[in-house]
Amino acid sequence: MSGNDIAGRWLRVSGSDQDEINQEPQIDRWIADHGYEVGPTYRLHGKSASKGAQQAKLDEMLEDMRSGVITVLVVWYSARIERRGAYDHFNLAHMVRDAGGRIEYVMEPWLNEVNAMSDAFLAMQAAANKQYTDTLSKNVTIAQDRIKANGGILGAVPWGFDIVGEKYNKKIVPTELCRQVVPQIFARCITGDSLRSIAAWLDSQGVPTSRGQAHWHESSVRFVIQSRAYAGRLLNSQGQTIAWYEPPVVPADVFERANEALTSRPHRGPSNTKNKPLLAKLRCANCGSPMYKVTRSKQKNYVYYRCYGSGAQRKGCGNMIPYAYLEAIVHGVIFLTSHEPHQTREWVEGESYASDISNVKQDIREAAEAEEFDKLPSLQAKLADLREKEKHATKGHYELHDTGLTKGQYFHSLDYEGQREYLKTRDIRVAKVPPRDGAPTVKLAIDGRDYGTVSLVVNEAAKRYDLTLEQEA
């Protein structure tokens, strides 16, 4: 051992909640006591040596050893660098020797000796490290099985839950805020609110996010609606129940209705449009194909809605209408002609077995996945009994309440994004016709109602648009 040696420091911990502070002082003292020059540090945080997660850093260290960047690697314990067994320990020792260097272990100095027993000592220590890892893994598995058997919780939980209880019997418990807010999220989703509007409502109520972010995002709202934890069951990535609680934040049937409402909403038009068009569900009155917002490449200021056609070729029928004029026409027609009262829907609970049915169906899925086929007959019988009861139960229903506004007034009161979401629910079809008196003119139908030809004139003096509707004879 020469004072001209350049020592690399190997620092590794396997857990993300651990640190390397216990290793560094003793490694540094070893380097100083032996008069080594300090070289690079190979630090691995939260990397498992039993699974080979350290291999990339080992390859980096060996390359440095071959090129003379280091000549000796100082390691706290042998288990810090390798835990995959004797073969991998010997393989590492041979590669280090071939690279022209050596490894020195601070807390296991007998492994540093070169004599007839060196290989035997290394083999015994490698076996001990592997045995420790295997035992630790089994103990972790036993602990996890014990937690699962108690209906306890493993890992993180969704927004609005606390983890309470003793070590092997921790449970998820909804917070009071969760029980207050989440049912309203599901109710708003069922009645047609967009994820964006729900997120805006949460912000307006000052509801904190799980990560302390400034605002709720659509993806966070979607996660809440899609998480069965709020219906009483916390599932893992394989769809198996890992924790449960009573009573649920929302009944299972409400969970199902909200997710059905979420997935059944139309998704139309280009998703990468920078400025979203107001008419996201527009169709061509000539051929029924979708119409999208398009900017003519040579005239950046000329934006229009164009028929894109259907089928493989998607050439469209040539129907093309100026963008701003068409949006003004549709907005004006709905505002001026939609005189029906605008109503909100409120769900009135009835006698329902839908929550029990949903839970039994989940039990059947989990039993089949776990190949516990002996449980299936009783579960299927229970499901059949619940479905029979459901046939004779008093059904829940929606009650309509007038808002004092017409549908046109309600539409006009919304912001741009709200109007866009509202128009997604309408079947709007247009076709360009020859202009009347130089004014852009279209044939328009909304939800099957034919408005005939509609023209729009800019009234410069009054600074407004004037609409003219002319029904065909």
DOPAVEX-392299 format. One record per residue (C-alpha): residue number from 1; z, y, x. Coordinates in nm, 2 decimals, always signed. Each point is the difference from the previous one (the first is absolute). Example, Ala and Ser with C-alpha at 12.3 -4.5 7.8 and 13.67 -1.06 7.14 Angstrom:
# residues 2
<1, <+0.78, -0.45, +1.23>>
<2, <-0.07, +0.34, +0.14>>
***
This chain:
# residues 473
<1, <+0.00, +0.00, +0.00>>
<2, <-0.12, +0.32, +0.15>>
<3, <+0.11, +0.36, -0.05>>
<4, <-0.37, +0.08, -0.03>>
<5, <-0.02, -0.19, -0.33>>
<6, <-0.11, +0.19, -0.31>>
<7, <+0.20, -0.11, -0.30>>
<8, <-0.13, +0.01, -0.36>>
<9, <+0.26, +0.01, -0.28>>
<10, <-0.03, -0.24, -0.29>>
<11, <+0.18, +0.12, -0.31>>
<12, <-0.04, -0.19, -0.33>>
<13, <+0.19, -0.03, -0.33>>
<14, <-0.12, -0.20, -0.29>>
<15, <+0.15, +0.20, -0.29>>
<16, <-0.12, +0.35, -0.11>>
<17, <+0.37, +0.09, -0.05>>
<18, <+0.09, -0.09, +0.36>>
<19, <-0.04, +0.20, +0.31>>
<20, <-0.03, -0.07, +0.38>>
<21, <+0.30, +0.22, +0.11>>
<22, <+0.21, -0.31, +0.10>>
<23, <-0.28, -0.12, +0.23>>
<24, <-0.10, +0.31, +0.19>>
<25, <+0.32, +0.08, +0.20>>
<26, <+0.03, -0.35, +0.14>>
<27, <-0.37, -0.02, +0.08>>
<28, <+0.01, +0.34, +0.17>>
<29, <+0.31, -0.10, +0.20>>
<30, <-0.17, -0.32, +0.12>>
<31, <-0.31, +0.20, +0.12>>
<32, <+0.22, +0.25, +0.18>>
<33, <+0.22, -0.26, +0.16>>
<34, <-0.30, -0.18, +0.14>>
<35, <-0.17, +0.32, +0.12>>
<36, <-0.31, -0.05, -0.21>>
<37, <-0.24, +0.29, -0.08>>
<38, <+0.00, +0.06, -0.38>>
<39, <-0.34, -0.09, -0.16>>
<40, <-0.12, +0.00, -0.36>>
<41, <+0.21, -0.10, -0.30>>
<42, <-0.13, -0.26, -0.24>>
<43, <+0.18, +0.08, -0.33>>
<44, <-0.04, -0.21, -0.31>>
<45, <+0.19, +0.10, -0.31>>
<46, <+0.03, -0.23, -0.30>>
<47, <-0.22, -0.27, +0.16>>
<48, <+0.08, -0.37, -0.03>>
<49, <-0.02, -0.21, +0.32>>
<50, <+0.02, -0.32, -0.20>>
<51, <-0.33, +0.09, -0.18>>
<52, <-0.19, +0.13, +0.30>>
<53, <+0.00, +0.36, -0.11>>
<54, <+0.07, +0.10, +0.36>>
<55, <-0.31, -0.16, +0.14>>
<56, <-0.21, +0.32, +0.02>>
<57, <+0.27, +0.17, +0.20>>
<58, <+0.03, -0.31, +0.22>>
<59, <-0.37, +0.02, +0.07>>
<60, <+0.03, +0.37, +0.09>>
<61, <+0.29, -0.08, +0.24>>
<62, <-0.19, -0.28, +0.17>>
<63, <-0.30, +0.23, +0.05>>
<64, <+0.23, +0.26, +0.17>>
<65, <+0.15, -0.28, +0.22>>
<66, <-0.35, -0.11, +0.11>>
<67, <-0.10, +0.35, +0.09>>
<68, <+0.32, +0.08, +0.19>>
<69, <+0.14, +0.25, -0.25>>
<70, <+0.32, -0.22, +0.00>>
<71, <+0.11, -0.29, +0.21>>
<72, <+0.31, -0.10, -0.19>>
<73, <+0.09, +0.00, -0.37>>
<74, <+0.37, +0.05, -0.08>>
<75, <+0.12, -0.15, -0.33>>
<76, <+0.34, +0.00, -0.16>>
<77, <+0.00, -0.36, -0.13>>
<78, <-0.27, -0.26, +0.00>>
<79, <+0.00, +0.00, -0.38>>
<80, <-0.11, +0.36, +0.01>>
<81, <-0.34, -0.10, +0.14>>
<82, <-0.07, -0.34, -0.14>>
<83, <+0.14, -0.22, -0.28>>
<84, <-0.29, -0.23, -0.08>>
<85, <+0.12, -0.30, +0.21>>
<86, <-0.01, -0.15, +0.34>>
<87, <-0.38, -0.03, +0.02>>
<88, <-0.05, +0.38, -0.06>>
<89, <+0.28, +0.08, +0.25>>
<90, <-0.16, -0.21, +0.27>>
<91, <-0.34, +0.14, -0.09>>
<92, <+0.13, +0.35, +0.04>>
<93, <+0.17, -0.09, +0.34>>
<94, <-0.33, -0.14, +0.13>>
<95, <-0.20, +0.31, -0.11>>
<96, <+0.26, +0.23, +0.17>>
<97, <-0.02, -0.20, +0.32>>
<98, <-0.38, +0.01, -0.01>>
<99, <+0.01, +0.37, -0.05>>
<100, <+0.20, +0.04, +0.32>>
<101, <+0.33, +0.10, -0.15>>
<102, <+0.32, -0.14, -0.14>>
<103, <+0.25, +0.04, -0.28>>
<104, <+0.37, +0.07, +0.05>>
<105, <+0.26, -0.05, -0.28>>
<106, <+0.30, +0.23, +0.01>>
<107, <+0.24, -0.21, -0.21>>
<108, <-0.13, -0.35, +0.12>>
<109, <-0.01, +0.03, +0.38>>
<110, <-0.02, -0.38, +0.04>>
<111, <-0.36, +0.02, -0.13>>
<112, <-0.09, +0.23, +0.29>>
<113, <+0.08, -0.26, +0.27>>
<114, <-0.29, -0.20, +0.15>>
<115, <+0.11, -0.35, +0.07>>
<116, <-0.04, -0.36, -0.11>>
<117, <+0.18, +0.07, -0.33>>
<118, <-0.19, +0.32, -0.09>>
<119, <-0.23, -0.17, -0.24>>
<120, <+0.28, -0.20, -0.16>>
<121, <+0.21, +0.31, -0.06>>
<122, <-0.30, +0.18, -0.15>>
<123, <-0.08, -0.29, -0.23>>
<124, <+0.36, -0.02, -0.12>>
<125, <+0.03, +0.37, -0.07>>
<126, <-0.34, +0.00, -0.18>>
<127, <+0.11, -0.29, -0.22>>
<128, <+0.33, +0.19, -0.07>>
<129, <-0.19, +0.31, -0.10>>
<130, <-0.23, -0.19, -0.23>>
<131, <+0.29, -0.19, -0.16>>
<132, <+0.18, +0.33, -0.06>>
<133, <-0.31, +0.14, -0.17>>
<134, <-0.05, -0.31, -0.22>>
<135, <+0.37, +0.01, -0.10>>
<136, <-0.02, +0.37, -0.08>>
<137, <-0.31, -0.05, -0.21>>
<138, <+0.17, -0.28, -0.19>>
<139, <+0.31, +0.21, -0.06>>
<140, <-0.21, +0.28, -0.13>>
<141, <-0.19, -0.23, -0.23>>
<142, <+0.33, -0.14, -0.13>>
<143, <+0.14, +0.35, -0.06>>
<144, <-0.32, +0.10, -0.18>>
<145, <+0.01, -0.31, -0.22>>
<146, <+0.37, +0.07, -0.08>>
<147, <-0.09, +0.36, -0.10>>
<148, <-0.29, -0.13, -0.22>>
<149, <+0.22, -0.26, -0.17>>
<150, <+0.24, +0.28, -0.09>>
<151, <-0.28, +0.21, -0.14>>
<152, <+0.06, +0.24, +0.28>>
<153, <-0.24, +0.25, +0.16>>
<154, <-0.20, -0.02, +0.32>>
<155, <-0.18, +0.30, +0.15>>
<156, <-0.09, +0.33, -0.15>>
<157, <+0.01, +0.09, -0.37>>
<158, <-0.22, +0.24, -0.21>>
<159, <+0.08, +0.35, -0.10>>
<160, <+0.31, +0.05, -0.22>>
<161, <+0.20, -0.31, +0.11>>
<162, <+0.33, -0.03, +0.19>>
<163, <+0.11, -0.32, +0.19>>
<164, <+0.36, -0.09, -0.07>>
<165, <+0.22, -0.30, +0.06>>
<166, <+0.13, -0.22, +0.28>>
<167, <-0.20, -0.12, +0.29>>
<168, <-0.15, -0.32, -0.15>>
<169, <+0.01, +0.13, -0.36>>
<170, <-0.17, +0.34, +0.00>>
<171, <-0.16, +0.10, -0.32>>
<172, <-0.25, +0.27, -0.11>>
<173, <+0.14, +0.25, -0.25>>
<174, <-0.21, +0.27, -0.16>>
<175, <+0.14, +0.35, +0.04>>
<176, <+0.07, +0.22, -0.30>>
<177, <-0.29, +0.22, +0.10>>
<178, <-0.23, -0.31, +0.01>>
<179, <+0.11, -0.10, -0.35>>
<180, <-0.06, +0.35, -0.12>>
<181, <-0.34, +0.07, +0.16>>
<182, <-0.19, -0.33, +0.03>>
<183, <-0.02, -0.07, -0.38>>
<184, <-0.16, +0.34, -0.04>>
<185, <-0.25, -0.08, +0.28>>
<186, <-0.10, -0.33, -0.18>>
<187, <-0.02, +0.18, -0.34>>
<188, <-0.22, +0.27, +0.14>>
<189, <-0.23, -0.26, +0.15>>
<190, <-0.03, -0.19, -0.32>>
<191, <-0.09, +0.32, -0.20>>
<192, <-0.28, +0.08, +0.24>>
<193, <+0.15, +0.24, +0.26>>
<194, <-0.18, -0.01, +0.33>>
<195, <+0.19, -0.10, +0.32>>
<196, <-0.06, +0.36, +0.12>>
<197, <+0.16, +0.15, -0.31>>
<198, <+0.30, -0.23, +0.02>>
<199, <+0.05, +0.09, +0.37>>
<200, <-0.02, +0.37, -0.10>>
<201, <+0.26, -0.06, -0.27>>
<202, <+0.23, -0.17, +0.25>>
<203, <-0.03, +0.30, +0.23>>
<204, <+0.07, +0.24, -0.29>>
<205, <+0.32, -0.20, -0.08>>
<206, <+0.12, +0.02, +0.37>>
<207, <+0.00, -0.38, +0.03>>
<208, <+0.04, -0.09, +0.37>>
<209, <-0.23, -0.25, +0.16>>
<210, <+0.13, -0.30, +0.19>>
<211, <-0.10, +0.15, +0.34>>
<212, <+0.10, +0.36, -0.06>>
<213, <-0.36, +0.11, -0.03>>
<214, <-0.08, +0.34, -0.15>>
<215, <-0.21, -0.14, -0.29>>
<216, <-0.07, -0.32, -0.19>>
<217, <-0.34, -0.14, +0.07>>
<218, <-0.22, -0.20, -0.24>>
<219, <+0.04, -0.32, +0.22>>
<220, <+0.38, +0.03, -0.03>>
<221, <-0.02, +0.02, -0.38>>
<222, <-0.24, -0.30, +0.00>>
<223, <+0.25, -0.20, +0.21>>
<224, <+0.28, +0.06, -0.25>>
<225, <-0.22, -0.10, -0.29>>
<226, <-0.12, -0.32, +0.17>>
<227, <+0.34, -0.11, +0.14>>
<228, <+0.16, -0.27, -0.23>>
<229, <+0.34, +0.10, +0.15>>
<230, <+0.03, +0.25, -0.28>>
<231, <-0.04, -0.28, -0.25>>
<232, <+0.29, -0.19, +0.15>>
<233, <-0.16, -0.21, +0.27>>
<234, <-0.06, +0.09, +0.37>>
<235, <-0.29, -0.20, +0.13>>
<236, <-0.11, -0.08, +0.35>>
<237, <-0.36, +0.02, +0.13>>
<238, <-0.07, -0.35, -0.14>>
<239, <+0.10, +0.10, -0.35>>
<240, <+0.33, -0.19, +0.00>>
<241, <+0.33, +0.14, -0.13>>
<242, <+0.24, +0.08, +0.28>>
<243, <+0.25, +0.21, -0.20>>
<244, <+0.08, +0.08, -0.36>>
<245, <+0.24, +0.21, -0.21>>
<246, <+0.09, +0.07, -0.36>>
<247, <-0.09, +0.20, -0.21>>
<248, <-0.34, +0.10, +0.14>>
<249, <-0.10, +0.36, +0.03>>
<250, <-0.29, -0.06, -0.23>>
<251, <-0.07, -0.31, -0.22>>
<252, <-0.26, -0.24, +0.14>>
<253, <-0.23, +0.07, -0.29>>
<254, <+0.01, +0.38, +0.08>>
<255, <-0.08, -0.09, +0.36>>
<256, <-0.30, -0.21, -0.12>>
<257, <-0.13, +0.28, -0.23>>
<258, <+0.02, +0.26, +0.27>>
<259, <-0.18, -0.21, +0.26>>
<260, <-0.27, -0.09, -0.26>>
<261, <-0.04, +0.37, -0.07>>
<262, <-0.02, +0.08, +0.37>>
<263, <-0.27, -0.26, +0.08>>
<264, <-0.21, +0.06, -0.32>>
<265, <-0.07, +0.36, +0.08>>
<266, <-0.36, +0.07, +0.09>>
<267, <-0.09, +0.07, +0.37>>
<268, <-0.34, +0.16, +0.01>>
<269, <-0.21, +0.21, +0.23>>
<270, <+0.00, +0.05, +0.37>>
<271, <+0.35, -0.03, +0.15>>
<272, <-0.08, +0.23, +0.30>>
<273, <-0.10, +0.31, -0.20>>
<274, <+0.16, +0.30, +0.17>>
<275, <+0.02, +0.21, -0.32>>
<276, <+0.05, -0.24, -0.29>>
<277, <-0.23, +0.06, -0.29>>
<278, <+0.15, +0.09, -0.34>>
<279, <-0.22, -0.26, -0.17>>
<280, <+0.10, -0.32, +0.18>>
<281, <-0.12, -0.23, -0.27>>
<282, <-0.33, +0.17, -0.09>>
<283, <-0.29, -0.21, -0.12>>
<284, <-0.37, +0.07, -0.05>>
<285, <-0.10, +0.03, -0.37>>
<286, <-0.35, -0.13, +0.08>>
<287, <+0.08, -0.33, +0.17>>
<288, <+0.38, -0.04, -0.01>>
<289, <+0.04, +0.00, +0.38>>
<290, <+0.28, +0.19, +0.18>>
<291, <-0.06, +0.36, +0.12>>
<292, <+0.16, +0.12, +0.32>>
<293, <+0.04, +0.34, +0.17>>
<294, <-0.26, +0.05, +0.26>>
<295, <-0.08, +0.28, +0.24>>
<296, <-0.37, +0.05, +0.10>>
<297, <-0.01, -0.02, +0.38>>
<298, <-0.23, +0.29, +0.06>>
<299, <+0.16, +0.23, -0.25>>
<300, <+0.38, -0.02, +0.05>>
<301, <+0.07, +0.23, -0.29>>
<302, <-0.19, -0.21, -0.25>>
<303, <+0.24, -0.26, -0.14>>
<304, <-0.08, -0.21, -0.31>>
<305, <+0.08, -0.32, -0.19>>
<306, <-0.27, -0.26, +0.04>>
<307, <-0.07, -0.34, -0.16>>
<308, <+0.05, -0.27, +0.25>>
<309, <-0.15, -0.29, -0.20>>
<310, <+0.13, -0.35, -0.01>>
<311, <-0.09, -0.33, +0.16>>
<312, <-0.09, -0.07, +0.36>>
<313, <-0.24, +0.29, +0.05>>
<314, <+0.21, +0.27, -0.16>>
<315, <-0.28, +0.26, +0.00>>
<316, <+0.10, +0.17, -0.33>>
<317, <-0.22, +0.14, -0.27>>
<318, <-0.03, +0.35, +0.14>>
<319, <+0.25, +0.16, -0.23>>
<320, <+0.16, +0.28, +0.20>>
<321, <+0.21, +0.29, -0.13>>
<322, <+0.15, +0.30, +0.19>>
<323, <+0.36, -0.08, +0.08>>
<324, <+0.19, +0.32, -0.10>>
<325, <-0.20, +0.05, -0.32>>
<326, <+0.06, -0.35, -0.12>>
<327, <+0.38, +0.01, +0.07>>
<328, <+0.02, +0.34, -0.19>>
<329, <-0.20, -0.15, -0.29>>
<330, <+0.22, -0.31, -0.03>>
<331, <+0.32, +0.21, +0.04>>
<332, <-0.11, +0.25, -0.27>>
<333, <-0.12, -0.26, -0.25>>
<334, <+0.33, -0.20, +0.02>>
<335, <+0.21, +0.32, -0.02>>
<336, <-0.19, +0.14, -0.30>>
<337, <-0.07, -0.31, -0.20>>
<338, <+0.29, -0.23, +0.05>>
<339, <+0.21, +0.10, -0.30>>
<340, <+0.19, -0.32, -0.05>>
<341, <+0.38, +0.03, +0.06>>
<342, <+0.11, -0.11, +0.34>>
<343, <+0.27, -0.26, -0.02>>
<344, <+0.24, -0.17, +0.24>>
<345, <+0.09, -0.37, -0.02>>
<346, <+0.36, -0.12, +0.01>>
<347, <+0.08, -0.37, +0.03>>
<348, <+0.24, -0.14, -0.26>>
<349, <+0.16, -0.32, +0.12>>
<350, <-0.01, -0.30, -0.23>>
<351, <+0.13, -0.35, +0.02>>
<352, <-0.17, -0.15, +0.29>>
<353, <+0.02, -0.31, +0.22>>
<354, <-0.26, +0.14, +0.24>>
<355, <+0.25, +0.06, +0.28>>
<356, <+0.13, -0.36, -0.02>>
<357, <-0.35, -0.14, -0.01>>
<358, <-0.10, +0.21, +0.31>>
<359, <+0.31, -0.13, +0.19>>
<360, <-0.06, -0.37, -0.10>>
<361, <-0.37, +0.04, +0.11>>
<362, <+0.13, +0.13, +0.34>>
<363, <+0.23, -0.30, +0.02>>
<364, <-0.29, -0.24, -0.06>>
<365, <-0.21, +0.17, +0.27>>
<366, <+0.28, -0.03, +0.25>>
<367, <+0.08, -0.36, -0.09>>
<368, <-0.37, -0.10, +0.04>>
<369, <-0.02, +0.19, +0.33>>
<370, <+0.31, -0.18, +0.13>>
<371, <-0.13, -0.34, -0.13>>
<372, <+0.31, -0.04, -0.21>>
<373, <-0.19, -0.17, -0.27>>
<374, <+0.30, -0.16, -0.16>>
<375, <+0.10, +0.35, -0.13>>
<376, <-0.34, +0.06, -0.17>>
<377, <+0.05, -0.20, -0.33>>
<378, <+0.32, +0.18, -0.10>>
<379, <-0.15, +0.34, +0.10>>
<380, <-0.32, -0.07, -0.20>>
<381, <+0.21, -0.11, -0.30>>
<382, <+0.20, +0.32, +0.03>>
<383, <-0.32, +0.21, +0.02>>
<384, <-0.14, -0.17, -0.31>>
<385, <+0.32, +0.06, -0.20>>
<386, <+0.00, +0.37, +0.10>>
<387, <-0.36, +0.04, -0.10>>
<388, <+0.07, -0.15, -0.34>>
<389, <+0.29, +0.25, -0.05>>
<390, <-0.23, +0.28, +0.11>>
<391, <-0.24, -0.08, -0.28>>
<392, <+0.26, +0.09, -0.26>>
<393, <+0.16, +0.29, +0.18>>
<394, <-0.02, +0.36, -0.12>>
<395, <-0.25, +0.16, +0.23>>
<396, <+0.06, +0.32, +0.20>>
<397, <-0.25, +0.28, -0.08>>
<398, <-0.10, +0.35, +0.09>>
<399, <+0.09, +0.30, -0.22>>
<400, <-0.22, +0.30, +0.01>>
<401, <+0.14, +0.36, +0.01>>
<402, <-0.19, +0.32, -0.05>>
<403, <+0.03, +0.26, +0.28>>
<404, <-0.12, +0.30, -0.21>>
<405, <-0.32, +0.02, +0.21>>
<406, <-0.35, -0.12, -0.07>>
<407, <-0.16, -0.24, +0.24>>
<408, <-0.22, +0.29, +0.12>>
<409, <+0.30, +0.23, +0.06>>
<410, <+0.19, -0.28, +0.18>>
<411, <-0.30, -0.06, +0.23>>
<412, <-0.04, +0.37, +0.07>>
<413, <+0.37, +0.02, +0.10>>
<414, <-0.03, -0.26, +0.28>>
<415, <-0.06, +0.08, +0.36>>
<416, <-0.33, -0.11, +0.16>>
<417, <+0.13, -0.34, +0.11>>
<418, <+0.16, -0.06, -0.34>>
<419, <-0.33, +0.09, -0.18>>
<420, <-0.18, -0.24, +0.23>>
<421, <+0.24, -0.28, -0.09>>
<422, <-0.03, +0.08, -0.37>>
<423, <-0.38, -0.01, +0.02>>
<424, <+0.01, -0.34, +0.16>>
<425, <+0.11, -0.14, -0.34>>
<426, <-0.30, +0.15, -0.18>>
<427, <-0.35, -0.15, -0.02>>
<428, <-0.22, +0.30, +0.10>>
<429, <-0.38, -0.03, +0.01>>
<430, <-0.25, +0.27, +0.08>>
<431, <-0.37, +0.05, +0.06>>
<432, <-0.19, +0.30, +0.12>>
<433, <-0.25, +0.15, -0.25>>
<434, <-0.24, +0.30, +0.05>>
<435, <+0.20, +0.33, +0.02>>
<436, <+0.03, +0.22, -0.30>>
<437, <-0.07, +0.37, +0.08>>
<438, <+0.05, -0.08, +0.37>>
<439, <+0.35, -0.14, -0.06>>
<440, <+0.10, -0.35, +0.13>>
<441, <-0.01, -0.23, -0.30>>
<442, <+0.12, -0.36, -0.04>>
<443, <+0.02, -0.27, -0.26>>
<444, <+0.37, -0.09, -0.03>>
<445, <+0.20, -0.28, -0.16>>
<446, <+0.37, -0.06, +0.03>>
<447, <+0.17, -0.32, -0.12>>
<448, <-0.31, -0.08, -0.21>>
<449, <-0.01, +0.34, -0.16>>
<450, <-0.34, +0.16, +0.04>>
<451, <+0.02, +0.38, +0.07>>
<452, <-0.37, +0.04, +0.01>>
<453, <-0.13, +0.25, +0.25>>
<454, <+0.24, +0.23, +0.17>>
<455, <-0.10, +0.31, +0.20>>
<456, <+0.21, +0.23, +0.21>>
<457, <-0.06, +0.37, +0.08>>
<458, <+0.19, +0.21, +0.25>>
<459, <+0.12, +0.31, -0.19>>
<460, <+0.01, +0.25, +0.29>>
<461, <+0.14, +0.28, -0.21>>
<462, <+0.29, -0.20, -0.14>>
<463, <+0.03, -0.21, +0.32>>
<464, <+0.00, -0.33, -0.19>>
<465, <-0.22, -0.29, -0.09>>
<466, <-0.15, -0.01, -0.35>>
<467, <-0.07, -0.35, -0.15>>
<468, <-0.26, -0.07, -0.26>>
<469, <+0.01, -0.34, -0.19>>
<470, <-0.31, -0.10, -0.19>>
<471, <+0.00, -0.33, -0.20>>
<472, <-0.34, -0.17, -0.02>>
<473, <-0.14, -0.02, -0.35>>
***
